[in-house]
Each structure stands twice: as structure tokens, then as C-alpha cells.
């Protein structure tokens, strides 16, 4: 799923997406009262796509703004992003090629290392359950 596909989805949901430079360490933010997503325009394309997918997860659930890292809404958005952007077959191939190296897998799948780590955690939790 590409960035343009995600922008089209945002439009269908009635969510505006704007790009501007954000403070260091901030990739994006969703603000529910105005149904607005802001993406850091300085991010590389793959990171902008991951960030938009993440913020759209917040929009779909009507989460109330930018919440702390450990919140339930943040964990849910991270999981939805990983499951949405990672094809299980492509992940399995990348893992066979690169072992447990999250950076190389992320490069292969054109996502952030965080998305790979979230996917790995989901796999681990799925097997443990």
C-alpha cells in the first residue's frame, strides 16, 4: 500500500492530511477535534508512509490527539500499522535472507525498523498465545 493509497483513504474518512516540519523526534500527529493528520515533511518516503498508516489507525478509532508512547491507543495503532504494511509472505522471505536483523528486513520491506519490531512482537505474542 502506497502513500497515495493512504491519502485516498484519509479523504474517504474525512481526514485532512498536511505535511510540515515537526520538532525533532516527532514523525506525525493526529488531532481528532479537527480530523487532522500532520506528517513531518522531512521524513524519507518510507517513513512518511509508515507514519501516515499509523496516524490513520488513530483516525479510524477517533483517538483523542497525540497520546503517550505506552497508551492503549498508541499500542493499537502500532499493531495495526505493522499488520497493514507487512505482507507475511514477504516478511518470511526477508527473515530467511537476513535472519533477525530488523534493519535489513525493514530496508527490504520499505518500512521503519519500529514497524518491523512491532510485527516481530505480534508474531511472538501470537505463538505464545
Backbone atoms as SQL, in Angstrom:
CREATE TABLE atoms (id INTEGER PRIMARY KEY, chain TEXT, resi INTEGER, resn TEXT, atom TEXT, x REAL, y REAL, z REAL);
INSERT INTO atoms VALUES
  (1, 'A', 1, 'UNK', 'N', 0.845, -1.172, 0.000),
  (2, 'A', 1, 'UNK', 'CA', 0.000, 0.000, 0.000),
  (3, 'A', 1, 'UNK', 'C', 0.891, 1.237, 0.000),
  (4, 'A', 2, 'UNK', 'N', 0.658, 2.091, -0.968),
  (5, 'A', 2, 'UNK', 'CA', 1.483, 3.270, -1.117),
  (6, 'A', 2, 'UNK', 'C', 0.929, 4.489, -0.399),
  (7, 'A', 3, 'UNK', 'N', 1.735, 5.536, -0.388),
  (8, 'A', 3, 'UNK', 'CA', 1.357, 6.785, 0.268),
  (9, 'A', 3, 'UNK', 'C', 0.094, 7.371, -0.350),
  (10, 'A', 4, 'UNK', 'N', 0.008, 7.328, -1.674),
  (11, 'A', 4, 'UNK', 'CA', -1.171, 7.874, -2.358),
  (12, 'A', 4, 'UNK', 'C', -2.434, 7.107, -1.976),
  (13, 'A', 5, 'UNK', 'N', -2.327, 5.789, -1.825),
  (14, 'A', 5, 'UNK', 'CA', -3.467, 4.980, -1.372),
  (15, 'A', 5, 'UNK', 'C', -3.925, 5.411, 0.014),
  (16, 'A', 6, 'UNK', 'N', -2.966, 5.677, 0.882),
  (17, 'A', 6, 'UNK', 'CA', -3.288, 6.105, 2.238),
  (18, 'A', 6, 'UNK', 'C', -3.921, 7.498, 2.245),
  (19, 'A', 7, 'UNK', 'N', -3.437, 8.382, 1.370),
  (20, 'A', 7, 'UNK', 'CA', -4.049, 9.711, 1.255),
  (21, 'A', 7, 'UNK', 'C', -5.500, 9.602, 0.782),
  (22, 'A', 8, 'UNK', 'N', -5.747, 8.691, -0.161),
  (23, 'A', 8, 'UNK', 'CA', -7.114, 8.480, -0.651),
  (24, 'A', 8, 'UNK', 'C', -8.003, 7.957, 0.477),
  (25, 'A', 9, 'UNK', 'N', -7.476, 7.066, 1.289),
  (26, 'A', 9, 'UNK', 'CA', -8.237, 6.555, 2.421),
  (27, 'A', 9, 'UNK', 'C', -8.564, 7.676, 3.404),
  (28, 'A', 10, 'UNK', 'N', -7.586, 8.519, 3.673),
  (29, 'A', 10, 'UNK', 'CA', -7.817, 9.647, 4.574),
  (30, 'A', 10, 'UNK', 'C', -8.954, 10.516, 4.047),
  (31, 'A', 11, 'UNK', 'N', -8.947, 10.774, 2.764),
  (32, 'A', 11, 'UNK', 'CA', -10.007, 11.572, 2.153),
  (33, 'A', 11, 'UNK', 'C', -11.374, 10.910, 2.337),
  (34, 'A', 12, 'UNK', 'N', -11.429, 9.609, 2.120),
  (35, 'A', 12, 'UNK', 'CA', -12.697, 8.876, 2.299),
  (36, 'A', 12, 'UNK', 'C', -13.193, 8.947, 3.743),
  (37, 'A', 13, 'UNK', 'N', -12.251, 8.992, 4.689),
  (38, 'A', 13, 'UNK', 'CA', -12.601, 9.066, 6.108),
  (39, 'A', 13, 'UNK', 'C', -12.909, 10.495, 6.561),
  (40, 'A', 14, 'UNK', 'N', -12.711, 11.460, 5.669),
  (41, 'A', 14, 'UNK', 'CA', -12.923, 12.850, 6.045),
  (42, 'A', 14, 'UNK', 'C', -11.808, 13.415, 6.899),
  (43, 'A', 15, 'UNK', 'N', -10.615, 12.876, 6.721),
  (44, 'A', 15, 'UNK', 'CA', -9.440, 13.304, 7.485),
  (45, 'A', 15, 'UNK', 'C', -8.528, 14.103, 6.566),
  (46, 'A', 16, 'UNK', 'N', -8.155, 15.288, 7.016),
  (47, 'A', 16, 'UNK', 'CA', -7.218, 16.115, 6.260),
  (48, 'A', 16, 'UNK', 'C', -5.791, 15.696, 6.621),
  (49, 'A', 17, 'UNK', 'N', -4.917, 15.710, 5.630),
  (50, 'A', 17, 'UNK', 'CA', -3.501, 15.399, 5.857),
  (51, 'A', 17, 'UNK', 'C', -2.679, 16.596, 5.399),
  (52, 'A', 18, 'UNK', 'N', -1.832, 17.056, 6.280),
  (53, 'A', 18, 'UNK', 'CA', -0.935, 18.164, 5.974),
  (54, 'A', 18, 'UNK', 'C', 0.480, 17.725, 6.287),
  (55, 'A', 19, 'UNK', 'N', 1.406, 18.272, 5.527),
  (56, 'A', 19, 'UNK', 'CA', 2.818, 17.999, 5.772),
  (57, 'A', 19, 'UNK', 'C', 3.506, 19.305, 6.129),
  (58, 'A', 20, 'UNK', 'N', 4.296, 19.248, 7.176),
  (59, 'A', 20, 'UNK', 'CA', 5.117, 20.383, 7.585),
  (60, 'A', 20, 'UNK', 'C', 6.236, 19.839, 8.455),
  (61, 'A', 21, 'UNK', 'N', 7.240, 20.645, 8.662),
  (62, 'A', 21, 'UNK', 'CA', 8.345, 20.204, 9.513),
  (63, 'A', 21, 'UNK', 'C', 7.892, 20.210, 10.966),
  (64, 'A', 22, 'UNK', 'N', 8.113, 19.094, 11.627),
  (65, 'A', 22, 'UNK', 'CA', 7.771, 18.967, 13.042),
  (66, 'A', 22, 'UNK', 'C', 9.036, 19.018, 13.882),
  (67, 'A', 23, 'UNK', 'N', 8.863, 19.151, 15.170),
  (68, 'A', 23, 'UNK', 'CA', 10.014, 19.200, 16.072),
  (69, 'A', 23, 'UNK', 'C', 10.762, 17.868, 16.022),
  (70, 'A', 24, 'UNK', 'N', 12.049, 17.890, 16.335),
  (71, 'A', 24, 'UNK', 'CA', 12.843, 16.653, 16.305),
  (72, 'A', 24, 'UNK', 'C', 12.199, 15.554, 17.155),
  (73, 'A', 25, 'UNK', 'N', 12.200, 14.363, 16.619),
  (74, 'A', 25, 'UNK', 'CA', 11.623, 13.226, 17.321),
  (75, 'A', 25, 'UNK', 'C', 10.147, 13.011, 17.059),
  (76, 'A', 26, 'UNK', 'N', 9.492, 13.932, 16.401),
  (77, 'A', 26, 'UNK', 'CA', 8.069, 13.806, 16.069),
  (78, 'A', 26, 'UNK', 'C', 7.951, 13.461, 14.592),
  (79, 'A', 27, 'UNK', 'N', 7.260, 12.370, 14.304),
  (80, 'A', 27, 'UNK', 'CA', 7.054, 11.970, 12.906),
  (81, 'A', 27, 'UNK', 'C', 5.692, 12.415, 12.392),
  (82, 'A', 28, 'UNK', 'N', 4.720, 12.387, 13.279),
  (83, 'A', 28, 'UNK', 'CA', 3.379, 12.763, 12.883),
  (84, 'A', 28, 'UNK', 'C', 2.483, 12.885, 14.088),
  (85, 'A', 29, 'UNK', 'N', 1.269, 13.355, 13.840),
  (86, 'A', 29, 'UNK', 'CA', 0.312, 13.556, 14.917),
  (87, 'A', 29, 'UNK', 'C', -1.091, 13.541, 14.328),
  (88, 'A', 30, 'UNK', 'N', -2.033, 13.018, 15.103),
  (89, 'A', 30, 'UNK', 'CA', -3.451, 13.073, 14.726),
  (90, 'A', 30, 'UNK', 'C', -4.183, 13.891, 15.776),
  (91, 'A', 31, 'UNK', 'N', -5.034, 14.806, 15.300),
  (92, 'A', 31, 'UNK', 'CA', -5.828, 15.646, 16.182),
  (93, 'A', 31, 'UNK', 'C', -7.299, 15.438, 15.847),
  (94, 'A', 32, 'UNK', 'N', -7.994, 14.709, 16.708),
  (95, 'A', 32, 'UNK', 'CA', -9.381, 14.302, 16.471),
  (96, 'A', 32, 'UNK', 'C', -10.369, 15.455, 16.309),
  (97, 'A', 33, 'UNK', 'N', -10.310, 16.510, 17.153),
  (98, 'A', 33, 'UNK', 'CA', -11.339, 17.547, 17.025),
  (99, 'A', 33, 'UNK', 'C', -11.459, 18.159, 15.624),
  (100, 'A', 34, 'UNK', 'N', -10.354, 18.230, 14.895),
  (101, 'A', 34, 'UNK', 'CA', -10.401, 18.783, 13.539),
  (102, 'A', 34, 'UNK', 'C', -10.174, 17.717, 12.468),
  (103, 'A', 35, 'UNK', 'N', -10.050, 16.437, 12.901),
  (104, 'A', 35, 'UNK', 'CA', -9.797, 15.335, 11.963),
  (105, 'A', 35, 'UNK', 'C', -8.603, 15.678, 11.065),
  (106, 'A', 36, 'UNK', 'N', -7.477, 15.982, 11.703),
  (107, 'A', 36, 'UNK', 'CA', -6.276, 16.433, 11.009),
  (108, 'A', 36, 'UNK', 'C', -5.085, 15.560, 11.369),
  (109, 'A', 37, 'UNK', 'N', -4.383, 15.115, 10.342),
  (110, 'A', 37, 'UNK', 'CA', -3.106, 14.414, 10.500),
  (111, 'A', 37, 'UNK', 'C', -2.017, 15.344, 9.985),
  (112, 'A', 38, 'UNK', 'N', -0.966, 15.469, 10.774),
  (113, 'A', 38, 'UNK', 'CA', 0.210, 16.224, 10.346),
  (114, 'A', 38, 'UNK', 'C', 1.372, 15.247, 10.265),
  (115, 'A', 39, 'UNK', 'N', 2.038, 15.239, 9.120),
  (116, 'A', 39, 'UNK', 'CA', 3.191, 14.374, 8.872),
  (117, 'A', 39, 'UNK', 'C', 4.420, 15.253, 8.697),
  (118, 'A', 40, 'UNK', 'N', 5.525, 14.859, 9.297),
  (119, 'A', 40, 'UNK', 'CA', 6.772, 15.610, 9.141),
  (120, 'A', 40, 'UNK', 'C', 7.256, 15.497, 7.702),
  (121, 'A', 41, 'UNK', 'N', 7.296, 16.627, 7.027),
  (122, 'A', 41, 'UNK', 'CA', 7.667, 16.646, 5.615),
  (123, 'A', 41, 'UNK', 'C', 9.130, 16.296, 5.362),
  (124, 'A', 42, 'UNK', 'N', 9.949, 16.282, 6.413),
  (125, 'A', 42, 'UNK', 'CA', 11.369, 15.983, 6.223),
  (126, 'A', 42, 'UNK', 'C', 11.661, 14.481, 6.266),
  (127, 'A', 43, 'UNK', 'N', 10.651, 13.673, 6.573),
  (128, 'A', 43, 'UNK', 'CA', 10.862, 12.220, 6.640),
  (129, 'A', 43, 'UNK', 'C', 11.106, 11.647, 5.246),
  (130, 'A', 44, 'UNK', 'N', 11.889, 10.587, 5.151),
  (131, 'A', 44, 'UNK', 'CA', 12.009, 9.890, 3.869),
  (132, 'A', 44, 'UNK', 'C', 10.660, 9.251, 3.514),
  (133, 'A', 45, 'UNK', 'N', 10.463, 8.947, 2.246),
  (134, 'A', 45, 'UNK', 'CA', 9.177, 8.438, 1.766),
  (135, 'A', 45, 'UNK', 'C', 8.675, 7.228, 2.547),
  (136, 'A', 46, 'UNK', 'N', 9.550, 6.248, 2.817),
  (137, 'A', 46, 'UNK', 'CA', 9.097, 5.043, 3.512),
  (138, 'A', 46, 'UNK', 'C', 8.594, 5.379, 4.916),
  (139, 'A', 47, 'UNK', 'N', 9.243, 6.323, 5.589),
  (140, 'A', 47, 'UNK', 'CA', 8.828, 6.710, 6.941),
  (141, 'A', 47, 'UNK', 'C', 7.548, 7.542, 6.910),
  (142, 'A', 48, 'UNK', 'N', 7.378, 8.358, 5.891),
  (143, 'A', 48, 'UNK', 'CA', 6.124, 9.120, 5.755),
  (144, 'A', 48, 'UNK', 'C', 4.952, 8.162, 5.561),
  (145, 'A', 49, 'UNK', 'N', 5.145, 7.114, 4.780),
  (146, 'A', 49, 'UNK', 'CA', 4.093, 6.117, 4.551),
  (147, 'A', 49, 'UNK', 'C', 3.741, 5.400, 5.849),
  (148, 'A', 50, 'UNK', 'N', 4.752, 4.973, 6.597),
  (149, 'A', 50, 'UNK', 'CA', 4.509, 4.286, 7.870),
  (150, 'A', 50, 'UNK', 'C', 3.803, 5.205, 8.854),
  (151, 'A', 51, 'UNK', 'N', 4.232, 6.453, 8.905),
  (152, 'A', 51, 'UNK', 'CA', 3.625, 7.419, 9.825),
  (153, 'A', 51, 'UNK', 'C', 2.175, 7.677, 9.454),
  (154, 'A', 52, 'UNK', 'N', 1.894, 7.841, 8.173),
  (155, 'A', 52, 'UNK', 'CA', 0.514, 8.078, 7.755),
  (156, 'A', 52, 'UNK', 'C', -0.370, 6.878, 8.082),
  (157, 'A', 53, 'UNK', 'N', 0.112, 5.676, 7.859),
  (158, 'A', 53, 'UNK', 'CA', -0.662, 4.481, 8.202),
  (159, 'A', 53, 'UNK', 'C', -0.948, 4.458, 9.706),
  (160, 'A', 54, 'UNK', 'N', 0.044, 4.813, 10.500),
  (161, 'A', 54, 'UNK', 'CA', -0.115, 4.844, 11.960),
  (162, 'A', 54, 'UNK', 'C', -1.161, 5.883, 12.374),
  (163, 'A', 55, 'UNK', 'N', -1.042, 7.078, 11.834),
  (164, 'A', 55, 'UNK', 'CA', -1.980, 8.142, 12.219),
  (165, 'A', 55, 'UNK', 'C', -3.390, 7.844, 11.711),
  (166, 'A', 56, 'UNK', 'N', -3.520, 7.172, 10.581),
  (167, 'A', 56, 'UNK', 'CA', -4.848, 6.763, 10.101),
  (168, 'A', 56, 'UNK', 'C', -5.494, 5.753, 11.048),
  (169, 'A', 57, 'UNK', 'N', -4.686, 4.920, 11.674),
  (170, 'A', 57, 'UNK', 'CA', -5.239, 3.993, 12.668),
  (171, 'A', 57, 'UNK', 'C', -5.854, 4.785, 13.817),
  (172, 'A', 58, 'UNK', 'N', -5.189, 5.849, 14.242),
  (173, 'A', 58, 'UNK', 'CA', -5.771, 6.708, 15.275),
  (174, 'A', 58, 'UNK', 'C', -7.078, 7.335, 14.777),
  (175, 'A', 59, 'UNK', 'N', -7.081, 7.791, 13.543),
  (176, 'A', 59, 'UNK', 'CA', -8.280, 8.440, 12.993),
  (177, 'A', 59, 'UNK', 'C', -9.451, 7.467, 12.910),
  (178, 'A', 60, 'UNK', 'N', -9.195, 6.237, 12.472),
  (179, 'A', 60, 'UNK', 'CA', -10.268, 5.237, 12.359),
  (180, 'A', 60, 'UNK', 'C', -10.913, 4.953, 13.711),
  (181, 'A', 61, 'UNK', 'N', -10.133, 5.086, 14.784),
  (182, 'A', 61, 'UNK', 'CA', -10.650, 4.806, 16.123),
  (183, 'A', 61, 'UNK', 'C', -11.032, 6.075, 16.887),
  (184, 'A', 62, 'UNK', 'N', -10.931, 7.217, 16.214),
  (185, 'A', 62, 'UNK', 'CA', -11.286, 8.504, 16.827),
  (186, 'A', 62, 'UNK', 'C', -10.521, 8.744, 18.132),
  (187, 'A', 63, 'UNK', 'N', -9.230, 8.387, 18.112),
  (188, 'A', 63, 'UNK', 'CA', -8.390, 8.619, 19.283),
  (189, 'A', 63, 'UNK', 'C', -8.253, 10.129, 19.516),
  (190, 'A', 64, 'UNK', 'N', -8.147, 10.504, 20.751),
  (191, 'A', 64, 'UNK', 'CA', -8.139, 11.917, 21.127),
  (192, 'A', 64, 'UNK', 'C', -6.732, 12.511, 21.133),
  (193, 'A', 65, 'UNK', 'N', -6.201, 12.824, 19.966),
  (194, 'A', 65, 'UNK', 'CA', -4.921, 13.514, 19.878),
  (195, 'A', 65, 'UNK', 'C', -3.724, 12.602, 20.035),
  (196, 'A', 66, 'UNK', 'N', -2.589, 13.229, 20.204),
  (197, 'A', 66, 'UNK', 'CA', -1.325, 12.507, 20.307),
  (198, 'A', 66, 'UNK', 'C', -1.146, 12.021, 21.738),
  (199, 'A', 67, 'UNK', 'N', -1.169, 10.734, 21.891),
  (200, 'A', 67, 'UNK', 'CA', -1.099, 10.159, 23.227),
  (201, 'A', 67, 'UNK', 'C', 0.302, 9.648, 23.534),
  (202, 'A', 68, 'UNK', 'N', 0.586, 9.406, 24.805),
  (203, 'A', 68, 'UNK', 'CA', 1.915, 8.909, 25.184),
  (204, 'A', 68, 'UNK', 'C', 2.230, 7.551, 24.554),
  (205, 'A', 69, 'UNK', 'N', 3.508, 7.255, 24.482),
  (206, 'A', 69, 'UNK', 'CA', 4.024, 6.049, 23.838),
  (207, 'A', 69, 'UNK', 'C', 3.354, 4.771, 24.324),
  (208, 'A', 70, 'UNK', 'N', 3.127, 4.625, 25.599),
  (209, 'A', 70, 'UNK', 'CA', 2.637, 3.368, 26.148),
  (210, 'A', 70, 'UNK', 'C', 1.124, 3.243, 26.226),
  (211, 'A', 71, 'UNK', 'N', 0.396, 4.202, 25.711),
  (212, 'A', 71, 'UNK', 'CA', -1.054, 4.156, 25.843),
  (213, 'A', 71, 'UNK', 'C', -1.653, 3.032, 25.000),
  (214, 'A', 72, 'UNK', 'N', -2.857, 2.627, 25.377),
  (215, 'A', 72, 'UNK', 'CA', -3.566, 1.580, 24.643),
  (216, 'A', 72, 'UNK', 'C', -3.774, 1.990, 23.178),
  (217, 'A', 73, 'UNK', 'N', -4.150, 3.236, 22.948),
  (218, 'A', 73, 'UNK', 'CA', -4.377, 3.722, 21.585),
  (219, 'A', 73, 'UNK', 'C', -3.086, 3.676, 20.763),
  (220, 'A', 74, 'UNK', 'N', -1.983, 4.027, 21.381),
  (221, 'A', 74, 'UNK', 'CA', -0.690, 4.014, 20.672),
  (222, 'A', 74, 'UNK', 'C', -0.284, 2.584, 20.332),
  (223, 'A', 75, 'UNK', 'N', -0.446, 1.675, 21.285),
  (224, 'A', 75, 'UNK', 'CA', -0.102, 0.268, 21.019),
  (225, 'A', 75, 'UNK', 'C', -0.982, -0.299, 19.902),
  (226, 'A', 76, 'UNK', 'N', -2.274, 0.010, 19.942),
  (227, 'A', 76, 'UNK', 'CA', -3.189, -0.467, 18.915),
  (228, 'A', 76, 'UNK', 'C', -2.806, 0.088, 17.541),
  (229, 'A', 77, 'UNK', 'N', -2.487, 1.375, 17.469),
  (230, 'A', 77, 'UNK', 'CA', -2.109, 1.984, 16.189),
  (231, 'A', 77, 'UNK', 'C', -0.822, 1.367, 15.643),
  (232, 'A', 78, 'UNK', 'N', 0.128, 1.085, 16.520),
  (233, 'A', 78, 'UNK', 'CA', 1.383, 0.473, 16.070),
  (234, 'A', 78, 'UNK', 'C', 1.141, -0.934, 15.527),
  (235, 'A', 79, 'UNK', 'N', 0.297, -1.710, 16.204),
  (236, 'A', 79, 'UNK', 'CA', -0.009, -3.051, 15.728),
  (237, 'A', 79, 'UNK', 'C', -0.751, -2.999, 14.391),
  (238, 'A', 80, 'UNK', 'N', -1.748, -2.147, 14.282),
  (239, 'A', 80, 'UNK', 'CA', -2.499, -2.035, 13.030),
  (240, 'A', 80, 'UNK', 'C', -1.582, -1.632, 11.883),
  (241, 'A', 81, 'UNK', 'N', -0.643, -0.737, 12.163),
  (242, 'A', 81, 'UNK', 'CA', 0.301, -0.303, 11.126),
  (243, 'A', 81, 'UNK', 'C', 1.159, -1.469, 10.655),
  (244, 'A', 82, 'UNK', 'N', 1.695, -2.219, 11.587),
  (245, 'A', 82, 'UNK', 'CA', 2.552, -3.356, 11.221),
  (246, 'A', 82, 'UNK', 'C', 1.770, -4.391, 10.423),
  (247, 'A', 83, 'UNK', 'N', 0.583, -4.724, 10.869),
  (248, 'A', 83, 'UNK', 'CA', -0.210, -5.740, 10.168),
  (249, 'A', 83, 'UNK', 'C', -0.667, -5.254, 8.796),
  (250, 'A', 84, 'UNK', 'N', -0.841, -3.973, 8.675),
  (251, 'A', 84, 'UNK', 'CA', -1.297, -3.414, 7.404),
  (252, 'A', 84, 'UNK', 'C', -0.173, -3.310, 6.370),
  (253, 'A', 85, 'UNK', 'N', 1.008, -2.947, 6.815),
  (254, 'A', 85, 'UNK', 'CA', 2.091, -2.667, 5.872),
  (255, 'A', 85, 'UNK', 'C', 3.000, -3.855, 5.589),
  (256, 'A', 86, 'UNK', 'N', 2.910, -4.896, 6.385),
  (257, 'A', 86, 'UNK', 'CA', 3.801, -6.040, 6.187),
  (258, 'A', 86, 'UNK', 'C', 3.020, -7.222, 5.632),
  (259, 'A', 87, 'UNK', 'N', 3.479, -7.693, 4.494),
  (260, 'A', 87, 'UNK', 'CA', 2.926, -8.898, 3.888),
  (261, 'A', 87, 'UNK', 'C', 3.638, -10.088, 4.541),
  (262, 'A', 88, 'UNK', 'N', 2.884, -11.014, 5.145),
  (263, 'A', 88, 'UNK', 'CA', 3.529, -12.123, 5.867),
  (264, 'A', 88, 'UNK', 'C', 4.482, -12.948, 5.011),
  (265, 'A', 89, 'UNK', 'N', 4.130, -13.174, 3.757),
  (266, 'A', 89, 'UNK', 'CA', 4.990, -13.956, 2.869),
  (267, 'A', 89, 'UNK', 'C', 6.302, -13.208, 2.602),
  (268, 'A', 90, 'UNK', 'N', 6.197, -11.914, 2.313),
  (269, 'A', 90, 'UNK', 'CA', 7.401, -11.114, 2.063),
  (270, 'A', 90, 'UNK', 'C', 8.263, -11.017, 3.322),
  (271, 'A', 91, 'UNK', 'N', 7.612, -10.925, 4.482),
  (272, 'A', 91, 'UNK', 'CA', 8.366, -10.882, 5.736),
  (273, 'A', 91, 'UNK', 'C', 9.139, -12.184, 5.928),
  (274, 'A', 92, 'UNK', 'N', 8.482, -13.317, 5.689),
  (275, 'A', 92, 'UNK', 'CA', 9.135, -14.614, 5.876),
  (276, 'A', 92, 'UNK', 'C', 10.358, -14.742, 4.968),
  (277, 'A', 93, 'UNK', 'N', 10.227, -14.289, 3.740),
  (278, 'A', 93, 'UNK', 'CA', 11.367, -14.336, 2.812),
  (279, 'A', 93, 'UNK', 'C', 12.497, -13.448, 3.315),
  (280, 'A', 94, 'UNK', 'N', 12.147, -12.227, 3.740),
  (281, 'A', 94, 'UNK', 'CA', 13.169, -11.294, 4.237),
  (282, 'A', 94, 'UNK', 'C', 13.854, -11.846, 5.482),
  (283, 'A', 95, 'UNK', 'N', 13.086, -12.490, 6.345),
  (284, 'A', 95, 'UNK', 'CA', 13.674, -13.057, 7.557),
  (285, 'A', 95, 'UNK', 'C', 14.611, -14.218, 7.209),
  (286, 'A', 96, 'UNK', 'N', 14.261, -15.001, 6.195),
  (287, 'A', 96, 'UNK', 'CA', 15.161, -16.071, 5.745),
  (288, 'A', 96, 'UNK', 'C', 16.455, -15.482, 5.187),
  (289, 'A', 97, 'UNK', 'N', 16.334, -14.363, 4.495),
  (290, 'A', 97, 'UNK', 'CA', 17.507, -13.723, 3.889),
  (291, 'A', 97, 'UNK', 'C', 18.399, -13.047, 4.928),
  (292, 'A', 98, 'UNK', 'N', 17.787, -12.393, 5.936),
  (293, 'A', 98, 'UNK', 'CA', 18.544, -11.531, 6.840),
  (294, 'A', 98, 'UNK', 'C', 18.520, -11.978, 8.303),
  (295, 'A', 99, 'UNK', 'N', 17.926, -13.114, 8.576),
  (296, 'A', 99, 'UNK', 'CA', 17.868, -13.579, 9.961),
  (297, 'A', 99, 'UNK', 'C', 17.048, -12.625, 10.808),
  (298, 'A', 100, 'UNK', 'N', 17.548, -12.298, 11.974),
  (299, 'A', 100, 'UNK', 'CA', 16.821, -11.439, 12.909),
  (300, 'A', 100, 'UNK', 'C', 17.176, -9.964, 12.772),
  (301, 'A', 101, 'UNK', 'N', 17.922, -9.595, 11.736),
  (302, 'A', 101, 'UNK', 'CA', 18.373, -8.214, 11.575),
  (303, 'A', 101, 'UNK', 'C', 17.205, -7.315, 11.155),
  (304, 'A', 102, 'UNK', 'N', 16.622, -6.639, 12.123),
  (305, 'A', 102, 'UNK', 'CA', 15.438, -5.806, 11.869),
  (306, 'A', 102, 'UNK', 'C', 15.716, -4.688, 10.867),
  (307, 'A', 103, 'UNK', 'N', 16.911, -4.116, 10.920),
  (308, 'A', 103, 'UNK', 'CA', 17.246, -3.038, 9.996),
  (309, 'A', 103, 'UNK', 'C', 17.224, -3.521, 8.547),
  (310, 'A', 104, 'UNK', 'N', 17.877, -4.644, 8.280),
  (311, 'A', 104, 'UNK', 'CA', 17.913, -5.154, 6.908),
  (312, 'A', 104, 'UNK', 'C', 16.532, -5.601, 6.435),
  (313, 'A', 105, 'UNK', 'N', 15.761, -6.184, 7.325),
  (314, 'A', 105, 'UNK', 'CA', 14.390, -6.578, 6.968),
  (315, 'A', 105, 'UNK', 'C', 13.567, -5.327, 6.648),
  (316, 'A', 106, 'UNK', 'N', 13.710, -4.297, 7.464),
  (317, 'A', 106, 'UNK', 'CA', 12.986, -3.048, 7.224),
  (318, 'A', 106, 'UNK', 'C', 13.368, -2.450, 5.874),
  (319, 'A', 107, 'UNK', 'N', 14.644, -2.461, 5.560),
  (320, 'A', 107, 'UNK', 'CA', 15.089, -1.945, 4.254),
  (321, 'A', 107, 'UNK', 'C', 14.470, -2.753, 3.118),
  (322, 'A', 108, 'UNK', 'N', 14.460, -4.048, 3.264),
  (323, 'A', 108, 'UNK', 'CA', 13.898, -4.925, 2.227),
  (324, 'A', 108, 'UNK', 'C', 12.405, -4.677, 2.026),
  (325, 'A', 109, 'UNK', 'N', 11.683, -4.442, 3.120),
  (326, 'A', 109, 'UNK', 'CA', 10.227, -4.296, 3.047),
  (327, 'A', 109, 'UNK', 'C', 9.781, -2.836, 2.945),
  (328, 'A', 110, 'UNK', 'N', 10.722, -1.904, 2.944),
  (329, 'A', 110, 'UNK', 'CA', 10.443, -0.479, 2.786),
  (330, 'A', 110, 'UNK', 'C', 9.549, 0.067, 3.900),
  (331, 'A', 111, 'UNK', 'N', 9.883, -0.314, 5.125),
  (332, 'A', 111, 'UNK', 'CA', 9.181, 0.187, 6.307),
  (333, 'A', 111, 'UNK', 'C', 10.227, 0.598, 7.343),
  (334, 'A', 112, 'UNK', 'N', 9.776, 1.164, 8.439),
  (335, 'A', 112, 'UNK', 'CA', 10.704, 1.553, 9.503),
  (336, 'A', 112, 'UNK', 'C', 11.072, 0.345, 10.358),
  (337, 'A', 113, 'UNK', 'N', 12.162, 0.465, 11.064),
  (338, 'A', 113, 'UNK', 'CA', 12.574, -0.590, 11.995),
  (339, 'A', 113, 'UNK', 'C', 11.498, -0.768, 13.071),
  (340, 'A', 114, 'UNK', 'N', 10.880, 0.324, 13.495),
  (341, 'A', 114, 'UNK', 'CA', 9.821, 0.230, 14.508),
  (342, 'A', 114, 'UNK', 'C', 8.681, -0.660, 14.026),
  (343, 'A', 115, 'UNK', 'N', 8.297, -0.535, 12.765),
  (344, 'A', 115, 'UNK', 'CA', 7.221, -1.377, 12.218),
  (345, 'A', 115, 'UNK', 'C', 7.647, -2.844, 12.244),
  (346, 'A', 116, 'UNK', 'N', 8.891, -3.115, 11.909),
  (347, 'A', 116, 'UNK', 'CA', 9.393, -4.498, 11.958),
  (348, 'A', 116, 'UNK', 'C', 9.368, -5.016, 13.398),
  (349, 'A', 117, 'UNK', 'N', 9.827, -4.205, 14.337),
  (350, 'A', 117, 'UNK', 'CA', 9.834, -4.631, 15.744),
  (351, 'A', 117, 'UNK', 'C', 8.406, -4.896, 16.233),
  (352, 'A', 118, 'UNK', 'N', 7.469, -4.056, 15.833),
  (353, 'A', 118, 'UNK', 'CA', 6.079, -4.272, 16.236),
  (354, 'A', 118, 'UNK', 'C', 5.530, -5.560, 15.627),
  (355, 'A', 119, 'UNK', 'N', 5.909, -5.843, 14.390),
  (356, 'A', 119, 'UNK', 'CA', 5.467, -7.071, 13.739),
  (357, 'A', 119, 'UNK', 'C', 6.078, -8.295, 14.428),
  (358, 'A', 120, 'UNK', 'N', 7.360, -8.203, 14.756),
  (359, 'A', 120, 'UNK', 'CA', 8.024, -9.305, 15.470),
  (360, 'A', 120, 'UNK', 'C', 7.356, -9.562, 16.819),
  (361, 'A', 121, 'UNK', 'N', 7.026, -8.498, 17.525),
  (362, 'A', 121, 'UNK', 'CA', 6.351, -8.651, 18.820),
  (363, 'A', 121, 'UNK', 'C', 4.999, -9.333, 18.643),
  (364, 'A', 122, 'UNK', 'N', 4.282, -8.942, 17.602),
  (365, 'A', 122, 'UNK', 'CA', 2.984, -9.568, 17.320),
  (366, 'A', 122, 'UNK', 'C', 3.177, -11.061, 17.014),
  (367, 'A', 123, 'UNK', 'N', 4.181, -11.396, 16.198),
  (368, 'A', 123, 'UNK', 'CA', 4.457, -12.800, 15.900),
  (369, 'A', 123, 'UNK', 'C', 4.763, -13.561, 17.179),
  (370, 'A', 124, 'UNK', 'N', 5.605, -12.996, 18.007),
  (371, 'A', 124, 'UNK', 'CA', 5.985, -13.644, 19.272),
  (372, 'A', 124, 'UNK', 'C', 4.747, -13.872, 20.153),
  (373, 'A', 125, 'UNK', 'N', 3.922, -12.837, 20.287),
  (374, 'A', 125, 'UNK', 'CA', 2.719, -12.938, 21.114),
  (375, 'A', 125, 'UNK', 'C', 1.721, -13.941, 20.533),
  (376, 'A', 126, 'UNK', 'N', 1.649, -14.012, 19.195),
  (377, 'A', 126, 'UNK', 'CA', 0.725, -14.953, 18.534),
  (378, 'A', 126, 'UNK', 'C', 1.132, -16.400, 18.795),
  (379, 'A', 127, 'UNK', 'N', 2.435, -16.639, 18.765),
  (380, 'A', 127, 'UNK', 'CA', 2.934, -18.003, 19.005),
  (381, 'A', 127, 'UNK', 'C', 2.763, -18.370, 20.476),
  (382, 'A', 128, 'UNK', 'N', 2.978, -17.414, 21.361),
  (383, 'A', 128, 'UNK', 'CA', 2.886, -17.659, 22.797),
  (384, 'A', 128, 'UNK', 'C', 1.449, -17.883, 23.268),
  (385, 'A', 129, 'UNK', 'N', 0.507, -17.360, 22.511),
  (386, 'A', 129, 'UNK', 'CA', -0.908, -17.445, 22.938),
  (387, 'A', 129, 'UNK', 'C', -1.505, -18.825, 22.731);
